[in-house]
Amino acid sequence: MSLRTLQQLTGLDRGYLSRMERGLICRSADHRVRTIADALQVKPAAITQEEKT
């Protein structure tokens, strides 16, 4: 999914999403993580690196 599409689905700033994707934002607000996870149809742990492999 492109950042532009994710931006449209979440309403979050594309620059913010890009920084999060590159690991420049280590701790994001829980509501933002849930919003992104919902848009990607994954569990929040999958995008916070808390998911066990």
N, C-alpha and C positions, 0 to 999 in steps of 0.2 A: 504494500500500500504506500502511496506517495505521501510525503509530508503535507502537501497541499490538500489531499483528500482527508487525511487525518485531522488537519486543521478545520476543514469544513464540518466534519463529524463531531468534533469536540468543542469547537469554538475557542480553542487555545491558540496562542500566537505560534506561528510557524518557526520563528527563531527559538522560542522556548522549547518546542518539540525537537528541533534539531540539536540543541545543546543537551537535552535529556538523552537523545539517541546516542550522542557521542560520549556520554558519560561525564559531561561537565557539570551536571546537576546531580548531586549524590542523593539528596533527600528532597523529595517532592511532596507537596501537601497530599494527604490521603485522598481528598476528593478529586484531585487532578489525576492521580494514579488510577482511581476507579473509573473515571471518565475515559481515560485512554484505554484501559483494559476492556471496558465495555465496547468501545469502538472497534477494537481489534479482536473481540470475542475470545479473550483469554482471561485466565485468573490474574489478579493483580501481582501475585508473586512472580509470574512469568516475565514481568517487565521491571521488577525491582531487584532482580538477581537474588531473590530469596528462595526461589524454587530449587528444590534439591534435584540433582541429576542422577 
